[in-house]
Amino acid sequence: MLVCNDWKDYELIDCSCGEKLERWGNIYLLRPDPQIIWDNGDLLKKYNNINSHYHRSNKGGGNWENLKSTPATWKVNYKNLTFNIKQMGFKHTGLFPEQASNWDFMIEKIKNAKRPIKVLNLFAYTGGATVACLSAGASVVHVDSSRGMVDWAKENVKSSGLENASVRYIVDDVVKFVKREIRRGNKYDAIIMDPPSYGRGANNEVWDIEKDLYGLVELCNELLSDKPLFFIINTYTTGLSQEVFKNILELTVNKEKKGKVYSEEIGIPIKNSKLVLPCGICTRFIGNE
């Protein structure tokens, strides 16, 4: 399992009965997590420092209950990267802290490449991977169908002092953008994608990971340069084995470019315990240098 132990501004404090208590800077949030099916006591009773508690609704979605003063937005740092945190309507904060292990990997690969690296970040959300790659000196094309998420990514890039770095922000359906890039003849040394299980594009295009992922990876394979650095698929889709994503990269990218493919769960250590909370699957192709 890929686990990051280098956070200082984030901690997973405790987990119990479908909820996790986290520290984001000096703000403590209690949020749902379907992976937590064990009972470690009532977290609301165990801790008196909780700023905000997210309640799920039986009708879908939910709402935040602020138990103590909670800012509308605040910043957290991971090493030299800075991210803006906000309470979103569906339990999220705009950042997946477990992805720090991916950020470290990307930064190391880009810095050690000793050549200009062009990165394509698809389903790029608020730009955690974009910020990491820019900090390592890469140029990045950041693509997401939500203008709000792209604007948030711009905030994170600016907060990290990287506003003058080489980045393009694209609000578009990922599949349509990739097809246009193929027609333009553009190439990338690294591709990152974090596809949702289900979603809609900028013009209401429907995305279904089980039907559409393989085809998208096949298309992206045409965008890779002759010496690709890496290709990363992150997913939080339950019900699909990590071997599935490994097979996809083996049958597409590694079939033509040759390198190494591996797939692992990604997780966060739970403070003061030997437990780790699984947080999805990361599958990587690493090119032969």
C-alpha positions in Angstrom: 0.0 0.0 0.0 1.2 3.5 -0.8 1.1 5.6 2.4 2.4 9.1 3.0 3.9 9.9 6.4 5.2 13.3 5.7 2.2 15.5 6.4 2.5 18.1 9.1 -0.7 20.2 8.4 -2.9 17.1 8.1 -3.6 14.2 10.4 -6.2 11.4 10.4 -6.9 11.3 14.1 -9.4 8.5 14.5 -12.0 6.4 12.6 -15.2 4.7 13.8 -18.7 3.7 12.6 -18.5 5.2 9.1 -16.8 8.4 10.1 -13.3 9.9 10.3 -11.9 12.7 12.4 -9.2 14.7 10.7 -7.1 17.7 11.5 -6.6 20.2 8.6 -4.2 22.8 9.9 -5.8 23.7 13.2 -9.4 22.8 12.1 -10.9 19.5 13.1 -13.5 17.9 10.7 -15.6 14.9 11.2 -16.7 13.4 7.9 -18.3 10.2 6.6 -16.2 7.4 5.0 -17.9 4.2 3.7 -14.7 2.1 4.3 -14.9 2.6 8.0 -17.1 -0.3 9.1 -15.4 -0.9 12.5 -16.5 0.5 15.8 -13.9 2.4 17.8 -16.4 4.4 20.0 -18.5 7.5 19.5 -16.1 10.1 18.0 -18.3 13.0 19.0 -18.1 11.9 22.6 -14.4 11.0 22.6 -13.3 14.4 21.2 -14.3 17.9 22.2 -12.3 19.8 19.7 -14.4 19.1 16.6 -15.0 22.2 14.5 -17.5 20.8 12.0 -19.4 17.6 11.4 -20.8 16.5 8.1 -24.2 14.9 8.2 -25.4 12.7 5.3 -28.9 13.0 4.1 -31.1 10.0 3.3 -32.0 11.7 0.1 -28.4 12.1 -1.0 -25.8 14.8 -0.2 -25.9 16.3 3.2 -24.7 19.3 5.2 -22.0 20.6 7.5 -22.9 21.4 11.1 -20.4 23.9 12.5 -19.9 23.0 16.2 -17.2 25.6 16.7 -16.0 28.6 14.7 -14.9 27.3 11.2 -13.5 29.6 8.5 -15.0 29.7 5.1 -11.6 28.9 3.7 -8.1 28.2 5.1 -4.7 27.0 3.9 -2.7 23.8 4.5 0.9 23.1 3.4 2.5 19.9 2.2 6.2 20.6 2.1 6.5 23.6 -0.3 3.0 23.1 -1.7 0.0 25.2 -0.4 -3.6 24.3 -0.8 -6.9 26.2 -0.1 -9.4 24.2 1.9 -13.1 24.7 1.9 -16.2 22.8 3.1 -17.9 21.5 0.0 -21.5 20.5 -0.3 -20.8 16.8 -0.6 -18.5 16.2 2.4 -15.3 17.1 0.5 -12.7 19.8 1.3 -11.1 20.2 -2.2 -8.1 18.0 -1.4 -7.3 14.3 -1.1 -4.4 14.2 1.4 -3.5 10.5 0.5 -2.4 11.8 -2.9 0.7 13.2 -1.3 2.5 9.9 -2.0 1.7 10.5 -5.7 2.9 14.1 -5.5 6.2 12.9 -4.1 6.5 10.4 -6.9 5.8 12.9 -9.7 8.2 15.5 -8.3 11.0 13.0 -8.0 10.5 11.6 -11.5 10.2 15.1 -13.1 13.3 16.4 -11.3 15.4 13.4 -12.1 14.4 13.4 -15.8 16.9 16.1 -16.6 14.8 17.2 -19.5 11.7 19.4 -20.1 8.6 17.4 -19.1 5.1 18.2 -20.4 2.3 16.9 -18.3 -1.4 16.4 -19.1 -3.6 16.3 -16.0 -7.1 15.0 -16.7 -10.2 15.2 -14.4 -7.7 17.5 -12.7 -10.1 18.7 -9.9 -8.5 21.4 -7.7 -5.0 20.8 -9.0 -3.1 18.9 -6.4 -1.1 17.0 -9.0 -0.9 20.2 -11.1 0.8 22.1 -8.3 3.2 19.2 -7.6 4.3 18.9 -11.2 4.7 22.7 -11.6 6.8 22.8 -8.5 9.2 20.3 -10.0 9.6 22.4 -13.2 7.2 20.7 -15.6 4.7 22.4 -17.9 1.1 21.3 -17.2 -2.1 21.3 -19.2 -4.9 21.1 -16.5 -8.3 19.8 -17.8 -11.6 19.6 -15.9 -15.2 20.0 -16.9 -16.0 22.2 -13.9 -15.1 25.9 -14.1 -15.4 26.2 -10.3 -12.8 23.4 -9.8 -10.5 25.0 -12.4 -10.7 28.4 -10.6 -9.9 26.6 -7.4 -6.9 25.0 -9.0 -5.7 28.5 -10.0 -6.0 29.6 -6.4 -3.8 26.7 -5.3 -1.2 27.4 -8.0 -1.1 31.0 -6.9 -0.9 30.2 -3.2 2.1 27.9 -3.9 3.9 30.8 -5.6 3.7 29.2 -9.0 1.4 31.6 -10.9 4.3 32.3 -13.4 4.9 28.6 -14.1 3.9 27.1 -17.5 0.3 26.0 -17.1 -2.8 26.0 -19.3 -6.2 25.6 -17.7 -8.9 24.0 -19.9 -12.6 23.8 -18.9 -13.8 21.0 -21.2 -15.0 17.4 -21.4 -11.9 15.2 -21.1 -12.6 12.8 -23.9 -13.4 15.6 -26.4 -10.2 17.5 -25.4 -8.0 14.4 -25.8 -9.5 13.7 -29.3 -8.7 17.3 -30.3 -5.1 17.0 -28.9 -4.6 13.9 -31.1 -5.8 15.8 -34.2 -3.4 18.7 -33.3 -0.5 16.2 -33.0 0.4 17.3 -29.4 2.4 15.0 -27.3 3.0 14.6 -23.5 5.7 13.0 -21.4 3.4 12.2 -18.5 -0.4 11.8 -18.1 -2.3 11.8 -14.9 -6.0 11.0 -14.6 -8.4 10.8 -11.6 -11.7 9.6 -13.3 -14.9 9.6 -11.3 -17.1 6.5 -11.3 -19.8 8.6 -13.0 -20.1 12.2 -14.1 -21.1 14.7 -16.7 -18.9 16.9 -18.9 -19.0 20.6 -19.6 -21.8 20.1 -22.0 -23.7 17.4 -20.1 -21.6 14.5 -21.7 -22.1 11.3 -19.7 -19.0 9.6 -18.2 -19.2 6.0 -16.9 -15.9 4.5 -15.8 -16.8 0.9 -16.6 -17.8 1.8 -20.1 -15.5 4.7 -20.9 -12.1 4.3 -19.1 -10.5 1.8 -21.4 -11.3 3.8 -24.5 -10.0 7.0 -22.9 -6.7 5.3 -22.0 -6.4 4.0 -25.5 -6.8 7.6 -26.8 -4.3 9.0 -24.3 -1.8 6.4 -25.4 -1.7 8.3 -28.7 -0.7 11.5 -26.9 2.4 10.0 -25.2 5.8 11.0 -26.3 8.4 8.5 -27.5 10.0 8.4 -24.0 7.0 8.7 -21.6 8.0 9.4 -18.0 4.8 8.0 -16.3 1.1 7.4 -16.7 -1.0 7.4 -13.5 -4.6 6.4 -13.0 -6.2 7.2 -9.6 -9.6 5.9 -8.7 -12.0 5.8 -5.8 -14.4 3.5 -7.6 -15.5 0.7 -5.3 -16.1 -2.8 -6.8 -13.2 -2.7 -9.3 -10.1 -4.5 -8.4 -6.7 -2.9 -8.6 -5.8 -5.6 -11.1 -8.4 -4.2 -13.5 -6.5 -0.9 -13.8 -3.2 -2.7 -14.1 -4.6 -4.8 -16.9 -5.8 -1.6 -18.7 -2.3 -0.1 -18.7 -0.6 -3.4 -19.6 -2.9 -3.7 -22.7 -2.5 -0.1 -23.8 0.5 2.0 -22.7 2.9 -0.8 -21.7 2.1 -2.8 -24.9 3.6 0.0 -27.0 5.9 2.1 -24.8 7.5 -0.6 -22.6 8.2 0.0 -19.0 6.8 -1.2 -15.7 3.2 -1.2 -14.5 2.1 -1.7 -10.9 -1.1 -1.1 -9.0 -1.5 -0.6 -5.3 -4.1 0.6 -2.7 -3.4 4.1 -1.4 -4.0 5.0 2.2 -3.6 7.3 5.2 -2.1 6.1 8.5 -4.5 6.6 11.5 -2.7 8.5 14.3 -1.6 6.6 17.4 -2.5 3.2 15.9 -1.1 0.7 13.5 -4.1 1.0 11.3 -4.3 2.5 7.8 -7.4 3.8 6.1 -7.6 2.6 2.5 -8.5 5.5 0.2 -8.6 4.1 -3.3 -6.3 2.6 -5.9 -3.3 4.1 -7.7 -2.0 2.4 -10.9 1.3 3.6 -12.4 3.1 3.0 -15.7 6.8 4.0 -15.4 8.7 4.4 -18.6 12.1 3.0 -19.2 14.6 5.9 -19.2 
